[in-house]
Amino acid sequence: FGIDPHYMLYKSTDERELHIEEARYAYENGGIVTFDFHQQSRYDHKIYIADISDDRDKRLMYDIVNEQDGARQWFYDELDIIIDMINNDLGFPIVFRLYHEMNGDWFWWGTSATNHSKQLYIDFFRLTVDYIRERSKLVLFSWSPNHTFDTSYYPGNNYVDVVGVDVYEPGVSHLTSVLTELSEFGINNAKVSAFTETGQRNNYINDDPDFWTGSILTAIKNGGTDIKISWVLAWFNAPWHPASAQDELFIPNSESPQDAKDDFIDFYNDEVTLFLQDIKEKNIYE
């Protein structure tokens, strides 16, 4: 289950409680809870650097790492809210996928940030892990670049528990190659590997209804025993439009065409996939 603290920090009290309840539901039914944080910038309160106009937000990562302009304390204050929620509202282990897709240019912690360097990102990731570790024993840390599995941004084995990769609109052969590379890296570094974010955008429901078996499942099976991933996380069916809208879905809903629903049911029923009831029976928290 993917949960974003963005909805707990920046939205309504009701929204916060809904996400806490969702996380509890997942845990109580034996599922894995992952966090990824689309954190707003300090001054413009934006996620994407293209939406940021304040130069202080464009250099925010640099200022946090180098403790300039009070940025580090602002950063810690935001983390404190999340840590308190993990320790007190949840009270069970989560996987925190920190500052993902850092090798892309869209987030304020990405390649378009002022004074960007790979070492700056690594220092930022390590600073975050150190701060959370000192205050909670319930967090495993995940690191996931975008698309090419660029290990030059890897923070080091002492700072990562789960390695992942995010790939959208994946071609089958490319995805097999990337997941094989990811799995090999995970094994060589004694880390859990996961396919941490995926989907087919642009109205997949109608244009590519067999996406889940034809792309994702086929790519995984083509890798044979070389691919060892713990989970696949689909992006979410955000309610940007009425519930009947299909053009922004990432998995089918009750209103979807039957061929898209049948394909996801086939994905669900395949022998290589595990869903919530399967995981619950394994009692992974023991």
N, C-alpha and C positions, 0 to 999 in steps of 0.2 A: 504494500500500500504506500503510495507516494503522498506525503503530507508537506505542505509548504508553510513555514512559520510566517510568511508574508501575510497570510490570511488571519493570523493570530495577533500580529502586531499592529497592522494598519487598517483593519476592517472593524466591524461592529463586535460588540460583546457576544451577540448571538452567533456571528460567524466564527469567532474564536471557539465557542463551546461546541459548535457543530464539528469542527476539525479535531478537537480533543476527543469528542465522542467517537469519531471515525477511527482515530488511532487506538482508542481503548477497545473498540469492537474488533479491530484487526488482531490485536495482541491476545484478547480473551478467546479468540477463535483460532489461535495458533499461528497467525500470519506474521510476516516480517514488516516492520514499520520503518520506512525511510523518510528522511527529511531532505529536501533541497530548498535553499533559501534564496528567493529572488528579492534580495534586500534593496530597499530604496536608498538612494544617495542622501547625503546629509542635508543639503540645502535645496536642491530642486525636487527632491523626493521622487526620483526617477530610477528605473532599472537600466534602461538602455541608454548608451552614451550618446546616441543620435538625438535623444530627447533632452539632453543636458546642455544648459547654456552657461551655468556658473563654472568658471575655471577651477574653483576649489573642489567641485565634485569630479571634474575630469582628472584631478591629481589625487583623489581621495585615497586610493590604495597606497600611493607613495607617502602621503601624510600620516596614514595610520602606522605604517611600518617604521617611519622615521620620527614619529611622535611630534608632529607639527600641527599648529593651529587647533589644538585640542581634539584632533580627529580620533586619536586612539581612545580617549575617554568616552567620546560619543559612541565609538564602536563597541567598547566594552559594555556600556550601558544597554545597548540593544541586545547584545549577547546575554546579558544578565537576565533579561525577560524570558528568553528562550530556555536558558539553563534552569531557571526557577520552574518553568512549566514542565520540563522533562523530569526534574527531581520530585516535584510536588503534585502536579496535575496528572502526570502519567505514572511515573514510578517503575517503569520497565525499560528494557534495553531498546535503543533505536540505532539505526545507521544514519549518520549525518553526512550527506553528500555536499561537501563544502565547495562553493564558488566554482561551479562546473563550467565546462566549455570555455576554459580560460584561453585556449588557443584560437578562439574566434574573436571577432572585433566588435561584438554587439553589446556586451555587458560593461559596466564601469570598471570591472576588475579584468577586462580582456585586453587585447593587443592594442586597442586605440587609446588606452589610458595614458595620460601624461607621464613621462618618465618610465614608460613600460619597459620591462626586461623580464626574462624568464626567472632570473634570480629574485627580482622583486616579488613576483607572484609566489615563488617558493617560500620566501621569508614571510609573506602575508599568510599563507596557508599554515605554516608552522606556528606562527604567533597565535593564530586562532585555535589550533589544536591544543597548544600549551595552556591557553587560558581556560578552555572548556574542561580539559583533563583535571585541572587543579580543583574544579568545582563540581564535577559529576563523575560517577563511576558507571554510568548507564549509556555511554556513547561509544560506538564504533565509528571510525572515520573512513569515508569513501572519497576517492578522487577519480574524476571522469572527464577527460578531454573530449572534444568534438571530432567525430568522423574518422580521423586518421590515426588515432591512438598515439599521440605525440608524447613520448616519454621524456622529452627534454624539459617538461614542466613538472616532472614527478618530484614530490617533496621528500621522498626517502622512505625506506621501510619502517623507520621508527615513528612515522607520522601517518601511516595509511594502513587500514585493515582490509578494505575492499577496493579493488581496482575495477574500473568500468569504462565504458565508451558510449557516447551518444551518436546515433546514426539515424537520420531521416531519409525517406525515399530511397531505401537501400536496394542496390542491385544485388542479385543473389550471389554471384561469384565474389563481388567485392565484400559483401557482408561475411561470407564464409571466411575470407582471408583475414578480415579485421578481427573477427571473433576467435579465430585460431591464434592470431598474434597476441591478443588479449589473454587468452587462456594459457599460452606458453609463458607469458610474462608473470601471470599470477602464480603458476606452479613454481617457476624459478625463484620467485621472491616470497613464497609461502603466504600468498594472499588469496582471499576469496575473489573470484571474478564474477562480474554481472554485466548484463546488457542494460545499462542504467537509464536509457531513454530512447524511445523510437516511435515512429508513426509514419503514416503516409498522408500528407496534407493534400489540399486541392481536391476535395470531394472524392476521396477514395471509395466511399460507400457505393457510389454509382460507377466510377471510372475504373476501379481496381478492386472489385468486391472479394477476390480471393487472396487479398494481401497477406492475411495471417498464416495461411497454409502455403500459398505460392511463393511468398518472399521470405518471411521470418522462419517458418518451420522448415522449409526446404533448405535454406542456407545453413541452419543448425544441423540438420541431418546430413547434409553434404560434407560437413566437417568431421563426421564420425566421432571417434573417441578423442580426436584432437581438440574438440570444443567442449569445454567444461565450464558452464556458466550456471550461476545459482538462480538467477531470475531474469525475466524480461519485463521492463516497466514501460507500459504504454503511456503516452501523454493523455491528458484527461479530456473528457467531453464537456468543455466549458460552456456554460449557458449564456453565450454571447447573444444567441438568437433564441426564438421560441423553441420549445422542446421538440417540435416536429421537424425543425431544420436538420438537414443531413450533411450539409457541405463542410462542416467543421468537426465531424465526429472522428474519433480515432479507434473506437470499437463500436459495433452496432448497438443500437438500442431497440426498444420494442416497436418503434416506428420505421425501422430500416427495411429495405427490400429483403425478401426472403433469401436471395442468394448470398448476401453479405452475412446474414444471420447464420445460415447453414455453414458457411465457411468458418466462422468463429466457433461454432459448435464442434466442427471437425477438429479444429485446433485444440479445443477443450478436451475432446475425447481421445486425442492421440496418446500413445503410450509414453511418449517422452515428456509430456507436460504434466505438471502438478498444480492443482488449484487448491483453494482454501481447505476443503474437506480432507484432501490428501495430506496437506501439511499438518493439519490438526492431529491426524492419526500418528504422525511421526513425533509429535511432542518435542519440537526442536529446542524449547527452552530448558529442557532437562539435560 
